[in-house]
Amino acid sequence: MSEENSAVKQADEKFCESCGKVIKEKAEICPNCGVRAAQPVPKTDKSKTTAGVLALFLGGIGAHKFYLGQSGTGLIYLLMCWTLIPALISLFEGLSLLTMSEEAFARKFGQIA
């Protein structure tokens, strides 16, 4: 029996998507073939549409920052709302949030499960 067929995957291991060899779950690069392993997509319970709409309509007071869990930045937006600078910034942030892909949003604002 060949070594490849007798390999048994442990709980902390996975199969390389390129060569099929068993590698560690946290390995970024396969030591056998050198191909970069796919990174897991983080899970998020936040909606990019909700965050984008909050940024467009209530971004001047930092509502989208509080929604995304960035309380410190949200507090700065709230304290500086009288200058209208946060409103201008949040306009661009809202458009950016609404146009980014779901995967990019999850990578930026999600958590590895």
C-alpha positions in Angstrom: 0.0 0.0 0.0 1.4 3.4 -0.9 2.2 6.1 1.7 -0.5 8.4 0.3 -3.3 5.8 0.7 -2.2 4.9 4.2 -2.2 8.5 5.5 -4.9 9.1 8.1 -6.1 12.6 8.7 -6.1 13.7 12.4 -8.4 16.2 14.0 -5.9 19.1 13.6 -5.1 18.2 10.0 -6.6 18.7 6.5 -5.9 17.5 2.9 -3.9 19.9 0.6 -6.3 21.1 -2.1 -3.4 20.8 -4.7 -1.5 17.6 -4.0 -3.9 15.8 -1.6 -1.3 15.2 1.1 -2.2 15.5 4.8 -1.0 18.8 6.2 -1.7 20.7 9.5 -5.0 22.6 9.7 -3.2 25.9 10.4 -0.6 25.5 7.6 -0.6 28.4 5.3 1.6 26.7 2.7 1.7 23.0 1.9 5.2 21.7 2.7 4.9 19.0 0.0 3.9 21.1 -3.1 4.4 24.7 -1.9 0.9 25.8 -2.8 -0.8 28.4 -0.5 -3.7 26.8 1.4 -7.1 28.6 1.1 -7.8 30.7 4.2 -11.2 30.2 5.9 -13.8 32.9 5.4 -14.6 34.5 8.7 -18.2 34.3 10.0 -20.1 37.5 10.7 -23.5 38.2 12.0 -23.5 41.7 10.6 -25.1 42.7 7.3 -23.1 44.8 4.9 -26.3 46.4 3.6 -27.4 47.4 7.1 -23.9 48.9 7.8 -23.9 50.7 4.4 -27.4 52.2 5.0 -26.5 53.3 8.5 -23.4 54.9 7.2 -25.3 56.9 4.6 -28.1 58.0 6.8 -26.7 58.1 10.3 -23.0 58.0 9.6 -22.5 61.6 10.9 -23.1 60.3 14.4 -21.2 57.1 13.9 -24.1 54.6 13.9 -22.4 52.3 11.4 -19.2 52.2 13.5 -21.2 51.2 16.6 -23.1 48.5 14.5 -19.8 47.1 13.3 -18.3 46.9 16.8 -15.9 49.8 16.4 -17.1 51.7 19.5 -14.0 53.9 19.8 -14.3 55.2 16.3 -18.1 55.6 16.7 -17.5 57.7 19.8 -15.1 60.0 17.9 -17.7 60.4 15.2 -20.3 61.2 17.8 -18.1 63.8 19.5 -17.1 65.4 16.2 -20.6 65.3 14.5 -21.0 69.1 14.9 -18.1 69.6 12.4 -19.9 67.6 9.6 -16.5 65.9 8.9 -17.8 62.5 10.0 -20.8 62.9 7.8 -18.6 63.4 4.8 -16.4 60.5 5.7 -19.3 58.2 6.3 -20.8 59.0 2.9 -17.7 57.4 1.3 -17.7 54.6 3.8 -21.3 53.8 3.1 -20.7 53.6 -0.6 -17.7 51.5 0.0 -19.6 49.1 2.3 -22.4 48.8 -0.2 -20.1 48.0 -3.1 -17.7 45.6 -1.4 -18.2 41.8 -1.8 -19.7 39.7 1.0 -16.4 37.9 1.3 -14.4 41.1 1.6 -16.9 42.4 4.2 -16.6 39.1 6.2 -12.8 39.2 6.1 -12.8 42.9 7.3 -15.5 42.8 9.9 -16.0 39.1 10.7 -14.5 36.7 13.3 -12.9 33.3 12.7 -15.4 30.8 14.1 
